[in-house]
Amino acid sequence: MEQTTILVVEDEKKMARLLQLELEHEGFAVDVKFDGLDALEAFYAKSYHFILLDVMLPSLSGMELLRRIRKQDAHIPVMLLTARDAVPDKVSGFDLGATDYMTKPFEIEELLARIRAHLRHTATAVVQEPLLQVGDLTLDEKTRTVKRGKKELELTPREYDLLSFLMKHEKQVLTRDQLLERVWGFQYAGDTNVVDVYIRYLRKKVDADEKQKLIKTVRGVGYTIKDEEK
């Protein structure tokens, strides 16, 4: 069986060494890079299963590195590590395609649990029918294009993932916790406001100029997507 390989990008050498030791103890193969450009070269040169990425890096920021990674690979799980816990910072990271986000200091057991969960999710992902449709809204999973009628919508990776999950569960009422777990890929114990933020972003792009609104709020519960005219 192929060994799972993780790229750790962390400029604090003590932290990088700790992460390397803990991950290797769990049975992972680990490469460590201390700056963004070296990490980018490693990413281009080798196939990884998971990336741990510090936001504050020399030579190339973690956010810019994430942006370049996502241009090359839309699916590899990338977890951001940062000392900043503000919602706008998290939103910026998720907009660029981050899979998960942990704020320093963190418990190493939780970090390892989240990594295992993401790797399981990646390994068990099944191929879905390529075209989803709710009303005149279509989402093509093969090309990752979204259209409302004939108009193509420009979505960030996280907006796309959220809309895709809603459409796959058309007419089902999904709680914020369910959306965080399934779209963001982890059990989230903090403020669920990030879901509301992304629903607001989606509404501006999907429903704002349309008479027929598809994304619905179920007060006190969560959200659903459905075509009232069906």
C-alpha positions as a Markdown table, in Angstrom:
| # | Residue | x | y | z |
|---|---|---|---|---|
| 1 | Met | 0.0 | 0.0 | 0.0 |
| 2 | Glu | 1.3 | 3.5 | -0.9 |
| 3 | Gln | 2.3 | 5.5 | 2.2 |
| 4 | Thr | 0.4 | 8.7 | 2.7 |
| 5 | Thr | 2.7 | 11.7 | 2.2 |
| 6 | Ile | 2.1 | 15.0 | 3.9 |
| 7 | Leu | 3.8 | 18.3 | 3.0 |
| 8 | Val | 4.4 | 20.5 | 6.1 |
| 9 | Val | 5.0 | 24.2 | 5.3 |
| 10 | Glu | 6.0 | 26.0 | 8.5 |
| 11 | Asp | 8.7 | 28.6 | 9.1 |
| 12 | Glu | 8.9 | 28.1 | 12.9 |
| 13 | Lys | 11.5 | 25.3 | 13.0 |
| 14 | Lys | 10.5 | 24.0 | 16.4 |
| 15 | Met | 6.8 | 23.8 | 15.4 |
| 16 | Ala | 7.8 | 22.2 | 12.1 |
| 17 | Arg | 9.9 | 19.6 | 13.8 |
| 18 | Leu | 7.1 | 18.8 | 16.3 |
| 19 | Leu | 4.6 | 18.3 | 13.5 |
| 20 | Gln | 7.0 | 16.1 | 11.6 |
| 21 | Leu | 7.6 | 13.9 | 14.6 |
| 22 | Glu | 3.9 | 13.5 | 15.4 |
| 23 | Leu | 2.9 | 12.8 | 11.8 |
| 24 | Glu | 5.7 | 10.3 | 11.3 |
| 25 | His | 4.6 | 8.6 | 14.6 |
| 26 | Glu | 1.2 | 8.2 | 13.0 |
| 27 | Gly | 2.8 | 6.5 | 10.1 |
| 28 | Phe | 2.8 | 9.3 | 7.5 |
| 29 | Ala | 5.7 | 10.2 | 5.3 |
| 30 | Val | 6.5 | 13.9 | 5.9 |
| 31 | Asp | 8.4 | 16.5 | 3.9 |
| 32 | Val | 9.1 | 19.8 | 5.6 |
| 33 | Lys | 9.6 | 23.2 | 4.0 |
| 34 | Phe | 10.3 | 26.5 | 5.8 |
| 35 | Asp | 9.3 | 29.0 | 3.1 |
| 36 | Gly | 6.7 | 29.4 | 0.4 |
| 37 | Leu | 8.9 | 29.2 | -2.7 |
| 38 | Asp | 10.6 | 26.0 | -1.6 |
| 39 | Ala | 7.2 | 24.5 | -0.7 |
| 40 | Leu | 5.8 | 25.4 | -4.2 |
| 41 | Glu | 8.7 | 23.8 | -5.9 |
| 42 | Ala | 8.2 | 20.6 | -3.7 |
| 43 | Phe | 4.5 | 20.6 | -4.6 |
| 44 | Tyr | 5.2 | 20.8 | -8.3 |
| 45 | Ala | 7.8 | 18.1 | -8.1 |
| 46 | Lys | 6.0 | 15.5 | -6.0 |
| 47 | Ser | 2.5 | 14.2 | -5.4 |
| 48 | Tyr | 1.2 | 14.7 | -1.9 |
| 49 | His | -2.0 | 13.5 | -0.1 |
| 50 | Phe | -2.3 | 16.4 | 2.3 |
| 51 | Ile | -0.7 | 19.8 | 3.0 |
| 52 | Leu | -0.3 | 21.6 | 6.3 |
| 53 | Leu | 0.3 | 25.3 | 5.5 |
| 54 | Asp | 1.2 | 28.1 | 7.8 |
| 55 | Val | -0.2 | 31.4 | 6.7 |
| 56 | Met | 2.8 | 33.6 | 7.6 |
| 57 | Leu | 5.7 | 32.5 | 5.5 |
| 58 | Pro | 8.9 | 34.1 | 4.1 |
| 59 | Ser | 9.4 | 34.6 | 0.3 |
| 60 | Leu | 5.7 | 33.6 | -0.6 |
| 61 | Ser | 2.8 | 34.0 | 1.8 |
| 62 | Gly | 0.6 | 31.0 | 2.7 |
| 63 | Met | -2.4 | 32.5 | 1.1 |
| 64 | Glu | -0.6 | 33.1 | -2.2 |
| 65 | Leu | 0.9 | 29.6 | -2.0 |
| 66 | Leu | -2.6 | 28.2 | -1.5 |
| 67 | Arg | -3.9 | 30.1 | -4.5 |
| 68 | Arg | -1.2 | 28.6 | -6.7 |
| 69 | Ile | -1.8 | 25.1 | -5.4 |
| 70 | Arg | -5.5 | 25.4 | -6.2 |
| 71 | Lys | -4.7 | 26.4 | -9.8 |
| 72 | Gln | -2.8 | 23.1 | -10.1 |
| 73 | Asp | -4.9 | 20.8 | -7.9 |
| 74 | Ala | -8.5 | 21.5 | -6.8 |
| 75 | His | -8.9 | 18.5 | -4.6 |
| 76 | Ile | -5.9 | 17.9 | -2.4 |
| 77 | Pro | -6.8 | 18.7 | 1.3 |
| 78 | Val | -5.0 | 21.9 | 2.6 |
| 79 | Met | -5.2 | 22.9 | 6.2 |
| 80 | Leu | -4.2 | 26.4 | 7.2 |
| 81 | Leu | -2.3 | 27.0 | 10.4 |
| 82 | Thr | -2.4 | 30.6 | 11.7 |
| 83 | Ala | -2.4 | 32.7 | 14.9 |
| 84 | Arg | -5.3 | 34.8 | 13.5 |
| 85 | Asp | -8.8 | 33.7 | 14.5 |
| 86 | Ala | -10.9 | 36.5 | 12.9 |
| 87 | Val | -13.8 | 35.4 | 10.7 |
| 88 | Pro | -12.6 | 37.6 | 7.7 |
| 89 | Asp | -9.2 | 35.8 | 7.8 |
| 90 | Lys | -11.0 | 32.4 | 7.8 |
| 91 | Val | -13.3 | 33.5 | 4.9 |
| 92 | Ser | -10.3 | 34.6 | 2.9 |
| 93 | Gly | -8.6 | 31.2 | 3.3 |
| 94 | Phe | -11.8 | 29.3 | 2.5 |
| 95 | Asp | -12.4 | 31.5 | -0.6 |
| 96 | Leu | -9.0 | 30.5 | -1.9 |
| 97 | Gly | -9.9 | 26.8 | -1.4 |
| 98 | Ala | -8.6 | 25.9 | 2.1 |
| 99 | Thr | -10.1 | 22.6 | 3.3 |
| 100 | Asp | -9.7 | 23.4 | 7.0 |
| 101 | Tyr | -8.3 | 26.0 | 9.4 |
| 102 | Met | -6.7 | 25.7 | 12.8 |
| 103 | Thr | -5.7 | 28.5 | 15.1 |
| 104 | Lys | -2.4 | 28.4 | 17.1 |
| 105 | Pro | -2.0 | 27.2 | 19.7 |
| 106 | Phe | -3.8 | 24.0 | 19.1 |
| 107 | Glu | -4.0 | 20.5 | 20.5 |
| 108 | Ile | -2.0 | 18.1 | 18.5 |
| 109 | Glu | -4.6 | 15.3 | 19.0 |
| 110 | Glu | -7.2 | 17.4 | 17.4 |
| 111 | Leu | -4.9 | 18.3 | 14.5 |
| 112 | Leu | -4.2 | 14.6 | 13.9 |
| 113 | Ala | -7.9 | 13.7 | 14.1 |
| 114 | Arg | -8.8 | 16.3 | 11.6 |
| 115 | Ile | -6.1 | 15.1 | 9.2 |
| 116 | Arg | -7.3 | 11.5 | 9.5 |
| 117 | Ala | -10.9 | 12.6 | 8.9 |
| 118 | His | -10.0 | 14.6 | 5.7 |
| 119 | Leu | -7.9 | 11.7 | 4.4 |
| 120 | Arg | -10.8 | 9.3 | 5.0 |
| 121 | His | -13.2 | 11.7 | 3.2 |
| 122 | Thr | -10.8 | 11.9 | 0.2 |
| 123 | Ala | -10.3 | 8.2 | 0.1 |
| 124 | Thr | -14.1 | 7.3 | 0.2 |
| 125 | Ala | -15.3 | 10.1 | -2.2 |
| 126 | Val | -17.5 | 8.6 | -4.8 |
| 127 | Val | -18.1 | 9.7 | -8.4 |
| 128 | Gln | -21.4 | 11.5 | -8.7 |
| 129 | Glu | -23.5 | 12.2 | -11.7 |
| 130 | Pro | -21.8 | 15.1 | -13.4 |
| 131 | Leu | -24.9 | 17.4 | -13.8 |
| 132 | Leu | -27.0 | 18.6 | -10.9 |
| 133 | Gln | -30.1 | 20.8 | -11.5 |
| 134 | Val | -32.5 | 22.7 | -9.4 |
| 135 | Gly | -35.0 | 24.8 | -11.4 |
| 136 | Asp | -32.9 | 26.6 | -14.0 |
| 137 | Leu | -29.8 | 26.3 | -11.9 |
| 138 | Thr | -27.3 | 23.7 | -13.1 |
| 139 | Leu | -23.9 | 22.6 | -11.8 |
| 140 | Asp | -21.6 | 20.4 | -13.9 |
| 141 | Glu | -19.3 | 18.5 | -11.6 |
| 142 | Lys | -17.1 | 17.4 | -14.5 |
| 143 | Thr | -16.2 | 20.9 | -15.6 |
| 144 | Arg | -17.1 | 22.7 | -12.2 |
| 145 | Thr | -19.2 | 25.2 | -14.1 |
| 146 | Val | -22.4 | 26.7 | -12.6 |
| 147 | Lys | -25.2 | 28.4 | -14.6 |
| 148 | Arg | -28.4 | 30.1 | -13.8 |
| 149 | Gly | -30.3 | 29.8 | -17.1 |
| 150 | Lys | -27.8 | 30.7 | -19.7 |
| 151 | Lys | -25.7 | 32.9 | -17.4 |
| 152 | Glu | -22.5 | 31.3 | -16.1 |
| 153 | Leu | -21.8 | 32.1 | -12.4 |
| 154 | Glu | -18.3 | 32.7 | -11.0 |
| 155 | Leu | -18.0 | 31.0 | -7.7 |
| 156 | Thr | -15.0 | 30.5 | -5.3 |
| 157 | Pro | -14.0 | 26.9 | -4.5 |
| 158 | Arg | -15.8 | 27.0 | -1.2 |
| 159 | Glu | -19.0 | 28.6 | -2.6 |
| 160 | Tyr | -19.0 | 25.9 | -5.3 |
| 161 | Asp | -18.6 | 23.1 | -2.7 |
| 162 | Leu | -21.4 | 24.5 | -0.6 |
| 163 | Leu | -23.8 | 24.9 | -3.5 |
| 164 | Ser | -23.0 | 21.4 | -4.7 |
| 165 | Phe | -23.8 | 19.9 | -1.4 |
| 166 | Leu | -27.1 | 21.9 | -1.2 |
| 167 | Met | -28.1 | 20.7 | -4.7 |
| 168 | Lys | -27.2 | 17.1 | -3.9 |
| 169 | His | -29.6 | 17.3 | -1.0 |
| 170 | Glu | -32.4 | 19.3 | -2.8 |
| 171 | Lys | -35.4 | 20.0 | -0.6 |
| 172 | Gln | -33.6 | 18.7 | 2.5 |
| 173 | Val | -33.2 | 21.1 | 5.4 |
| 174 | Leu | -29.6 | 21.1 | 6.4 |
| 175 | Thr | -28.3 | 22.5 | 9.7 |
| 176 | Arg | -25.3 | 24.8 | 10.0 |
| 177 | Asp | -23.5 | 22.0 | 11.8 |
| 178 | Gln | -24.2 | 19.5 | 9.0 |
| 179 | Leu | -22.9 | 22.0 | 6.4 |
| 180 | Leu | -19.8 | 22.7 | 8.4 |
| 181 | Glu | -19.0 | 19.0 | 8.8 |
| 182 | Arg | -19.8 | 17.9 | 5.2 |
| 183 | Val | -18.6 | 21.0 | 3.3 |
| 184 | Trp | -15.8 | 22.2 | 5.4 |
| 185 | Gly | -15.0 | 18.6 | 6.4 |
| 186 | Phe | -14.6 | 18.8 | 10.1 |
| 187 | Gln | -16.5 | 18.9 | 13.4 |
| 188 | Tyr | -16.6 | 22.6 | 14.2 |
| 189 | Ala | -17.1 | 23.6 | 17.9 |
| 190 | Gly | -16.9 | 27.4 | 17.4 |
| 191 | Asp | -19.0 | 30.1 | 15.8 |
| 192 | Thr | -21.1 | 28.8 | 12.9 |
| 193 | Asn | -21.3 | 32.3 | 11.4 |
| 194 | Val | -19.1 | 31.3 | 8.5 |
| 195 | Val | -22.0 | 29.3 | 7.0 |
| 196 | Asp | -24.2 | 32.3 | 7.1 |
| 197 | Val | -21.5 | 34.4 | 5.4 |
| 198 | Tyr | -21.2 | 31.9 | 2.6 |
| 199 | Ile | -24.9 | 31.5 | 2.2 |
| 200 | Arg | -25.1 | 35.3 | 1.8 |
| 201 | Tyr | -22.4 | 35.2 | -0.8 |
| 202 | Leu | -24.2 | 32.4 | -2.7 |
| 203 | Arg | -27.5 | 34.3 | -2.7 |
| 204 | Lys | -25.9 | 37.4 | -4.2 |
| 205 | Lys | -24.6 | 35.2 | -7.1 |
| 206 | Val | -27.4 | 32.7 | -7.5 |
| 207 | Asp | -30.6 | 34.5 | -6.5 |
| 208 | Ala | -30.0 | 38.3 | -6.5 |
| 209 | Asp | -31.2 | 39.1 | -10.0 |
| 210 | Glu | -33.8 | 36.3 | -10.2 |
| 211 | Lys | -37.6 | 36.4 | -9.5 |
| 212 | Gln | -37.5 | 32.8 | -8.4 |
| 213 | Lys | -35.3 | 32.4 | -5.3 |
| 214 | Leu | -33.9 | 29.0 | -4.8 |
| 215 | Ile | -31.9 | 29.1 | -1.5 |
| 216 | Lys | -34.2 | 29.2 | 1.4 |
| 217 | Thr | -33.7 | 29.9 | 5.1 |
| 218 | Val | -35.6 | 27.6 | 7.6 |
| 219 | Arg | -35.7 | 29.8 | 10.6 |
| 220 | Gly | -34.0 | 28.3 | 13.7 |
| 221 | Val | -32.8 | 25.2 | 11.7 |
| 222 | Gly | -30.7 | 26.0 | 8.7 |
| 223 | Tyr | -30.9 | 26.1 | 4.9 |
| 224 | Thr | -32.3 | 24.3 | 1.9 |
| 225 | Ile | -32.5 | 24.7 | -1.8 |
| 226 | Lys | -35.6 | 23.9 | -3.8 |
| 227 | Asp | -37.6 | 25.0 | -6.8 |
| 228 | Glu | -41.0 | 26.2 | -5.6 |
| 229 | Glu | -42.5 | 25.9 | -9.1 |
| 230 | Lys | -41.9 | 22.2 | -9.4 |
